[in-house]
Amino acid sequence: MSNAHDPRRRPPALKTLDHTVAAVPLLQGRVLLHEHARNIPRPRLTLDDELSGVVLTGANADARAFQLRTAVGYEGTLLIDSAAYSTYTATAEEPFMAPPDELFATVDDSLNFQKARGATAALTPTGYIPPASSRALKAVMRDANRIERADTLVSLPIDVAWLNRENIGQLIAVCAKIRHPKAVILFRQFDPLEQAKDVPANLRRLFTEVEHMALLRTDLAALDVLAHGALCAGIGVQSSLRHAIPPDEKAQIGKRGGGPTYPHVLMPQLMCFKGAESLSNLYANVDPATCDCEECDGRGLDRFFLPDGDTRREADNHTIATWSGWVSEMASYRAGTERKTWWRNKCTAAVDRYALENQRIGQGASSRSGFQVPPPLKAWATLPVAP
C-alpha cells in the first residue's frame, strides 16, 4: 500500500455506493493480499498499487476495512471477505448467509454494507459448498443471477473434490451460467492442490474455459491462474489464509503438540513455502539460501526461526515482496501464449534447482531429506502450454 494519502481526498470506494460501477475492470489482472481482520491493518509498502490490493477476511473484516480506508488512508483496491463459509454450509434453499444481526436482512443489504465500509467490489456471503452437493451449487447460480448489480463477485467456497474428474464438468457448466464474476475459494486440510493428481490441471481448465474467474485465499496457484486468464487472485499472508477448511472441522497442524508457531517463508529460487523451523534445520551446518528482495537485502532465509511479532512481519514482508516481483514480471508479458510460456519456464527452472540445492547442502535423494518438489509446482512445470 505504497500510495501517499492526501487528507483532502476521500478514498475512491467511499465516494460512491453506486452498484452500477462494474467490478471487472477494477479487479482485472490484480493479485491481492489476503489478510486476517483480527490484526490492525497497516500499510504494506511492497504492494504495487497498479497490480495488487487487499482482501480483509474474518468476523471483523468490515470494521478493519473501514479503519484501513479512514484512519490509515488506504486508497487502493479492497475486498471484504466476511468468511460466511467458515460457519455456514450452503443449502439448496439458502445458499447465501444473510447478516445475522438484522431481522429480514437480505443479500443485497450485505453487499451494500461492504461498499459502505470501503469495498471496491462486493462478495456474496456464500456458504461452504460440500463435495458433489449439486443442489447447493445450482442454488448459488440461481440466486446469484437474481442480483441486479455490476459491482458483485459471486463467492464460490468449494471443496476441492469439485476439481476431480468426476465433478469438474458440472462445476464448469454451472460457473459458465453465472452471469457475474466468480471468486473460487478451495477447501481442504493442508494444500488443496495436493489432494489429487488431476487437481492443478482441472483448476487451470476451469479458469481457461470460464471467463471472469478469480481465485482467492490461495498460494502460488494465484499466479498460475492469472497466467491462464483469471480475472484476479488473492494470496494469503499466512498459511491459514492460503486455503480454507469446512465449518465442521478443526484445522490440522503438521506437527503434534503446542508451543510457539513460526512463519512459513516463500523460497524465491525453489518457488515453495517452507516453515522457518525446517529451514533452520536444513541450513544448520551450511550457508543458507539468500534473498535479494528489499526486505532481505541479501540476507539468509534461515533467520526467521523466532516466534516474535517483528520476525513474523519481516517474514511476511519478504514473502509479499517476492511474489509481488513475480506479478510485475508477469505483467510485462503479453496475455496468452507468451505469458503462459514465461510461467511454465519459471516453474521448470525452479523444479530443476531442487536437486542442485539438495546437493549443495549435502542432502541425498531420499524422499525424507532435503527439499522436495511440491506436486503443484511439478504440474505447472510440465502441463502443456495451450494457445
C-alpha positions as CSV (number, residue, x, y, z in Angstrom):
1,M,0.0,0.0,0.0
2,S,2.5,2.5,-1.1
3,N,0.2,5.2,-2.3
4,A,0.6,8.5,-0.5
5,H,-2.6,9.7,1.3
6,D,-3.9,13.2,0.7
7,P,-6.2,14.1,3.6
8,R,-8.3,16.3,1.3
9,R,-9.3,13.3,-0.8
10,R,-11.8,10.7,0.2
11,P,-10.9,7.1,-0.7
12,P,-12.4,6.1,-4.0
13,A,-14.6,3.3,-2.6
14,L,-16.2,5.8,-0.2
15,K,-17.1,8.3,-2.8
16,T,-20.0,6.4,-4.1
17,L,-22.1,3.3,-3.3
18,D,-23.2,3.1,-7.0
19,H,-23.8,-0.6,-7.6
20,T,-23.6,0.0,-11.4
21,V,-19.8,0.5,-11.2
22,A,-18.5,-2.8,-12.7
23,A,-16.2,-4.9,-10.6
24,V,-14.3,-6.5,-13.5
25,P,-12.2,-3.5,-14.7
26,L,-11.4,-2.6,-11.1
27,L,-10.0,-6.0,-10.4
28,Q,-8.6,-7.1,-13.7
29,G,-5.0,-8.5,-13.5
30,R,-4.5,-8.0,-9.8
31,V,-3.1,-10.3,-7.2
32,L,-4.5,-9.3,-3.8
33,L,-3.0,-9.8,-0.4
34,H,-5.4,-11.9,1.7
35,E,-5.1,-10.7,5.4
36,H,-7.0,-11.7,8.6
37,A,-9.1,-9.0,10.1
38,R,-8.1,-9.8,13.7
39,N,-4.9,-7.8,13.0
40,I,-4.9,-4.0,12.9
41,P,-4.5,-3.0,9.2
42,R,-1.2,-1.4,8.2
43,P,0.4,-0.3,5.0
44,R,2.3,-3.0,3.0
45,L,4.9,-0.9,1.2
46,T,5.9,-3.8,-1.1
47,L,2.4,-3.9,-2.7
48,D,2.1,-2.4,-6.2
49,D,-0.9,-0.2,-6.4
50,E,-1.4,-0.9,-10.1
51,L,-1.2,-4.7,-9.8
52,S,-2.3,-5.6,-6.3
53,G,-4.7,-4.7,-3.4
54,V,-6.0,-6.2,-0.2
55,V,-8.7,-8.7,0.9
56,L,-9.6,-8.5,4.6
57,T,-11.3,-11.6,5.9
58,G,-13.0,-12.7,9.1
59,A,-15.6,-11.6,11.6
60,N,-14.2,-8.0,11.9
61,A,-13.4,-7.6,8.2
62,D,-15.9,-4.7,7.7
63,A,-14.6,-2.7,10.6
64,R,-11.0,-3.3,9.7
65,A,-11.7,-2.3,6.1
66,F,-13.3,1.0,7.2
67,Q,-10.4,1.6,9.5
68,L,-7.9,1.0,6.7
69,R,-9.8,3.4,4.5
70,T,-10.4,6.2,7.0
71,A,-7.7,6.0,9.7
72,V,-4.8,4.6,7.6
73,G,-5.9,6.4,4.4
74,Y,-5.5,3.4,2.1
75,E,-6.9,4.2,-1.4
76,G,-6.1,1.0,-3.2
77,T,-8.2,-1.9,-4.3
78,L,-10.0,-3.6,-1.3
79,L,-12.3,-6.5,-0.8
80,I,-14.2,-7.6,2.3
81,D,-14.5,-11.3,2.8
82,S,-16.7,-11.9,5.8
83,A,-16.0,-15.7,5.5
84,A,-19.6,-16.8,5.9
85,Y,-18.3,-20.2,4.7
86,S,-16.3,-20.7,7.9
87,T,-19.6,-21.2,9.9
88,Y,-22.3,-21.7,7.3
89,T,-22.9,-24.5,4.8
90,A,-24.8,-23.6,1.6
91,T,-28.1,-25.4,1.1
92,A,-30.5,-25.7,-1.9
93,E,-32.9,-23.4,-0.1
94,E,-30.4,-20.8,1.3
95,P,-27.0,-20.7,-0.5
96,F,-26.2,-17.3,1.0
97,M,-26.0,-16.4,4.6
98,A,-27.7,-13.1,5.3
99,P,-26.3,-10.7,8.0
100,P,-27.2,-12.4,11.4
101,D,-27.7,-9.2,13.4
102,E,-30.5,-7.8,11.3
103,L,-34.1,-9.0,11.0
104,F,-35.2,-9.6,7.5
105,A,-31.8,-8.7,6.1
106,T,-31.1,-9.6,2.5
107,V,-28.0,-10.5,0.5
108,D,-28.3,-7.0,-1.2
109,D,-28.0,-5.5,2.3
110,S,-24.8,-7.4,2.8
111,L,-23.4,-6.2,-0.5
112,N,-24.4,-2.6,0.2
113,F,-22.8,-2.8,3.7
114,Q,-19.5,-3.9,2.2
115,K,-19.5,-1.0,-0.2
116,A,-20.3,1.4,2.6
117,R,-17.3,0.2,4.6
118,G,-15.0,0.8,1.7
119,A,-15.0,-2.3,-0.5
120,T,-14.1,-1.8,-4.2
121,A,-16.5,-4.6,-5.1
122,A,-18.8,-6.8,-3.0
123,L,-18.5,-10.5,-2.3
124,T,-21.6,-12.6,-1.8
125,P,-21.8,-14.3,1.6
126,T,-21.9,-17.8,0.1
127,G,-21.9,-20.8,2.4
128,Y,-19.4,-23.7,2.0
129,I,-20.3,-25.9,-0.9
130,P,-19.6,-29.6,0.1
131,P,-18.3,-32.3,-2.3
132,A,-20.8,-33.2,-5.0
133,S,-23.6,-31.0,-3.5
134,S,-25.1,-30.2,-6.8
135,R,-28.3,-28.7,-5.5
136,A,-26.4,-26.2,-3.4
137,L,-24.1,-25.2,-6.3
138,K,-27.1,-24.7,-8.6
139,A,-28.8,-22.7,-5.9
140,V,-25.8,-20.3,-5.8
141,M,-26.2,-19.9,-9.6
142,R,-30.0,-19.4,-9.3
143,D,-29.8,-16.7,-6.5
144,A,-26.7,-15.1,-7.9
145,N,-28.4,-14.5,-11.3
146,R,-31.1,-12.6,-9.4
147,I,-28.7,-10.0,-8.2
148,E,-29.1,-6.8,-10.3
149,R,-25.7,-5.2,-9.7
150,A,-22.5,-4.8,-11.6
151,D,-20.2,-4.5,-8.5
152,T,-20.7,-8.1,-7.3
153,L,-18.4,-11.1,-7.2
154,V,-20.1,-14.4,-6.5
155,S,-18.1,-16.2,-3.9
156,L,-17.7,-20.0,-4.6
157,P,-16.3,-21.6,-1.5
158,I,-16.0,-25.2,-2.8
159,D,-14.5,-28.4,-1.6
160,V,-11.5,-29.3,-3.7
161,A,-13.3,-32.5,-4.7
162,W,-15.2,-30.4,-7.2
163,L,-12.0,-30.3,-9.2
164,N,-11.8,-34.1,-9.5
165,R,-12.5,-35.5,-13.0
166,E,-15.9,-36.7,-11.9
167,N,-17.1,-33.2,-10.9
168,I,-15.1,-30.7,-13.0
169,G,-17.5,-30.8,-15.9
170,Q,-20.5,-29.9,-13.8
171,L,-18.6,-27.2,-12.0
172,I,-17.6,-25.6,-15.3
173,A,-21.1,-25.8,-16.7
174,V,-22.6,-24.1,-13.6
175,C,-19.9,-21.4,-13.4
176,A,-20.4,-20.6,-17.1
177,K,-24.1,-19.9,-16.4
178,I,-23.4,-17.4,-13.5
179,R,-23.5,-14.0,-15.2
180,H,-21.4,-12.2,-12.5
181,P,-17.7,-12.7,-12.0
182,K,-16.9,-15.6,-9.7
183,A,-14.4,-15.9,-6.8
184,V,-13.3,-19.5,-6.0
185,I,-12.0,-20.5,-2.6
186,L,-10.7,-24.0,-2.2
187,F,-11.4,-26.1,0.9
188,R,-9.4,-29.0,2.4
189,Q,-6.9,-29.6,5.2
190,F,-3.4,-28.6,4.1
191,D,-2.7,-27.8,0.4
192,P,-5.9,-28.5,-1.6
193,L,-3.9,-28.7,-4.8
194,E,-2.1,-31.8,-3.4
195,Q,-5.2,-33.8,-2.8
196,A,-5.4,-35.4,-6.2
197,K,-3.1,-35.6,-9.2
198,D,-5.5,-34.0,-11.6
199,V,-6.5,-31.0,-9.4
200,P,-3.9,-28.5,-10.8
201,A,-4.8,-29.3,-14.4
202,N,-8.6,-29.1,-13.7
203,L,-8.3,-25.8,-11.8
204,R,-6.4,-24.4,-14.8
205,R,-9.1,-25.8,-17.1
206,L,-11.8,-24.1,-15.0
207,F,-10.1,-20.7,-15.4
208,T,-9.4,-21.3,-19.1
209,E,-12.9,-22.2,-20.1
210,V,-14.9,-19.8,-17.9
211,E,-14.4,-16.0,-18.1
212,H,-14.2,-13.6,-15.2
213,M,-13.0,-16.1,-12.6
214,A,-11.0,-15.2,-9.5
215,L,-9.1,-17.5,-7.1
216,L,-8.9,-16.1,-3.5
217,R,-7.3,-17.3,-0.3
218,T,-4.6,-19.4,-2.1
219,D,-0.9,-19.7,-2.6
220,L,1.2,-19.6,-5.9
221,A,-1.8,-21.1,-7.6
222,A,-2.8,-17.4,-7.9
223,L,0.0,-16.9,-10.4
224,D,-0.9,-20.0,-12.4
225,V,-4.5,-19.0,-12.9
226,L,-3.5,-15.4,-13.6
227,A,-1.2,-16.6,-16.3
228,H,-4.1,-18.6,-17.7
229,G,-6.7,-15.8,-17.9
230,A,-8.0,-15.3,-14.4
231,L,-9.7,-12.0,-13.6
232,C,-7.7,-11.7,-10.4
233,A,-6.4,-13.7,-7.5
234,G,-5.5,-13.4,-3.8
235,I,-2.5,-14.9,-1.9
236,G,-2.8,-15.5,1.9
237,V,-0.3,-13.7,4.0
238,Q,-0.2,-16.7,6.3
239,S,-0.6,-20.5,5.7
240,S,-4.1,-20.5,7.3
241,L,-5.2,-18.0,4.7
242,R,-3.9,-20.0,1.7
243,H,-6.8,-22.4,1.9
244,A,-10.0,-22.9,4.0
245,I,-11.5,-25.8,5.9
246,P,-15.1,-26.9,6.2
247,P,-17.2,-25.4,9.0
248,D,-17.4,-28.7,11.0
249,E,-13.7,-29.3,11.0
250,K,-10.8,-28.0,13.1
251,A,-7.6,-27.0,11.4
252,Q,-5.0,-29.8,11.5
253,I,-1.3,-29.0,12.0
254,G,1.7,-30.6,10.6
255,K,3.3,-31.5,13.9
256,R,1.9,-32.7,17.2
257,G,1.8,-30.7,20.4
258,G,1.6,-27.0,21.2
259,G,4.3,-24.5,21.6
260,P,5.2,-21.4,19.6
261,T,4.4,-21.0,15.9
262,Y,6.8,-19.8,13.3
263,P,6.4,-18.2,9.9
264,H,6.3,-20.0,6.6
265,V,8.7,-18.4,4.2
266,L,8.5,-18.2,0.4
267,M,11.7,-19.6,-1.2
268,P,12.4,-17.5,-4.3
269,Q,14.6,-19.9,-6.2
270,L,12.5,-23.0,-5.3
271,M,9.1,-21.3,-5.5
272,C,7.7,-23.0,-2.4
273,F,6.6,-22.1,1.1
274,K,8.8,-23.6,3.8
275,G,8.5,-23.5,7.6
276,A,11.1,-21.4,9.4
277,E,11.9,-24.3,11.7
278,S,12.5,-26.6,8.8
279,L,14.8,-24.0,7.1
280,S,16.8,-23.6,10.3
281,N,17.4,-27.3,10.5
282,L,18.2,-27.8,6.8
283,Y,20.7,-24.9,6.9
284,A,22.1,-25.6,10.3
285,N,25.6,-26.6,9.1
286,V,25.8,-24.9,5.7
287,D,25.3,-21.4,4.2
288,P,21.6,-20.7,3.8
289,A,19.9,-19.7,0.7
290,T,19.7,-15.9,0.5
291,C,17.2,-13.4,-1.0
292,D,17.7,-10.1,-2.7
293,C,14.3,-8.6,-2.1
294,E,14.1,-5.2,-0.5
295,E,13.2,-6.7,2.9
296,C,16.1,-9.3,2.9
297,D,18.8,-7.4,1.0
298,G,21.0,-10.5,0.5
299,R,20.5,-12.0,4.0
300,G,19.9,-15.6,4.7
301,L,16.4,-17.2,4.8
302,D,17.2,-19.2,7.9
303,R,16.8,-16.1,10.1
304,F,13.0,-16.4,10.6
305,F,13.1,-19.1,13.3
306,L,11.7,-16.9,16.0
307,P,8.1,-16.6,17.3
308,D,8.0,-12.8,17.9
309,G,5.9,-10.4,16.0
310,D,8.7,-8.5,14.4
311,T,10.2,-11.6,12.9
312,R,6.8,-12.7,11.5
313,R,6.2,-9.2,10.0
314,E,9.7,-9.3,8.4
315,A,9.0,-12.8,7.0
316,D,5.6,-11.7,5.7
317,N,7.2,-8.6,4.0
318,H,9.8,-10.9,2.4
319,T,7.1,-13.2,1.0
320,I,4.9,-10.3,-0.2
321,A,7.9,-8.6,-1.9
322,T,8.9,-11.9,-3.6
323,W,5.6,-12.7,-5.2
324,S,4.8,-9.1,-5.9
325,G,8.0,-9.0,-8.0
326,W,6.8,-12.1,-10.0
327,V,3.4,-10.4,-10.6
328,S,5.2,-7.3,-12.0
329,E,7.3,-9.6,-14.2
330,M,4.3,-11.5,-15.4
331,A,2.6,-8.2,-16.3
332,S,5.4,-7.4,-18.7
333,Y,4.5,-10.3,-20.9
334,R,1.5,-10.3,-23.3
335,A,-1.5,-12.2,-22.1
336,G,-1.9,-15.5,-23.8
337,T,0.8,-17.9,-25.0
338,E,3.7,-15.5,-24.2
339,R,2.6,-15.2,-20.6
340,K,1.8,-18.9,-20.2
341,T,5.2,-19.8,-21.6
342,W,7.0,-17.4,-19.2
343,W,5.2,-19.0,-16.3
344,R,6.0,-22.6,-17.3
345,N,9.6,-21.8,-17.9
346,K,9.8,-20.2,-14.5
347,C,8.3,-23.2,-12.8
348,T,10.6,-25.6,-14.8
349,A,13.7,-23.7,-13.7
350,A,12.5,-23.9,-10.1
351,V,12.0,-27.6,-10.3
352,D,15.5,-28.1,-11.7
353,R,17.0,-26.1,-8.8
354,Y,15.8,-28.6,-6.2
355,A,18.5,-31.2,-7.0
356,L,21.1,-28.5,-7.1
357,E,20.2,-27.1,-3.7
358,N,20.0,-30.5,-2.1
359,Q,23.4,-31.3,-3.5
360,R,24.8,-28.0,-2.2
361,I,23.6,-28.7,1.4
362,G,24.7,-32.3,1.4
363,Q,21.2,-33.9,1.3
364,G,20.7,-37.1,-0.6
365,A,17.9,-38.1,-3.0
366,S,15.8,-39.6,-0.2
367,S,12.2,-38.5,-0.2
368,R,12.6,-37.8,3.5
369,S,15.5,-35.5,3.3
370,G,16.3,-32.1,1.8
371,F,13.9,-30.1,-0.3
372,Q,11.0,-31.9,-2.1
373,V,9.3,-30.5,-5.2
374,P,5.7,-29.7,-4.4
375,P,3.3,-31.6,-6.7
376,P,1.5,-28.5,-7.9
377,L,4.8,-26.9,-8.9
378,K,5.8,-30.0,-10.8
379,A,2.4,-30.0,-12.6
380,W,2.8,-26.3,-13.6
381,A,6.2,-27.1,-15.0
382,T,5.0,-30.0,-17.1
383,L,1.4,-29.2,-18.2
384,P,1.3,-28.2,-21.9
385,V,1.1,-24.5,-22.8
386,A,-2.3,-24.2,-24.5
387,P,-2.8,-21.4,-27.0
